[in-house]
Amino acid sequence: MQARIAFAALAGMIVLSAAPVALAQTPADLTKFSETCLTAEAFLLGQVPEGVDSSLVLTPLCGCLAGAFKDMPQKDVDILAADLRGEGTDEAHAAHGSYEKVTELAREGLTACFASPEVTAAMQAAMPPAPAPADPAAPADPAAPATPQ
């Protein structure tokens, strides 16, 4: 009987000690990050050529990034979202505590996402077709007089 009581007490202690771990692993809310990401064209893509619909690339890219960052703590996701909005400051980065590690993970995620088949295909589809090369046998200007050879 005493063994059962001791076992029950031990099981109770294990359950109670595991509870903070379960709470610490609460997934981050990526809603604000995803919304910010979809508007961060300049930050994520740089200068986009005229006529390119950047949302065709940002949609799969931001979805991929949200998946890559889903296990990060909320404070890490929030600092990355602030950076995407252009609101990241040196003070906020210093106060974060492990900003260098977060940016390293973000770089790895961004690199992996840009290499993903979905983002690669979206980038190719979003680019306007290159102009066809000129036919060297055809005269450049049919109205121009031919030059003697």
Secondary structure, 3 states (H helix, E strand, C coil): CHHHHHHHHHHHHHHHHHHHHHHHCCCCCCHHHHHHHCCCHHHHHCCCCCCCCCHHHHHHHHHHHHHHHCCCCHHHHHHHHHHHCCCCCHHHHHHHCCHHHHHHHHHHHHHHHHHCHHHHHHHHHHCCCCCCCCCCCCCCCCCCCCCCC
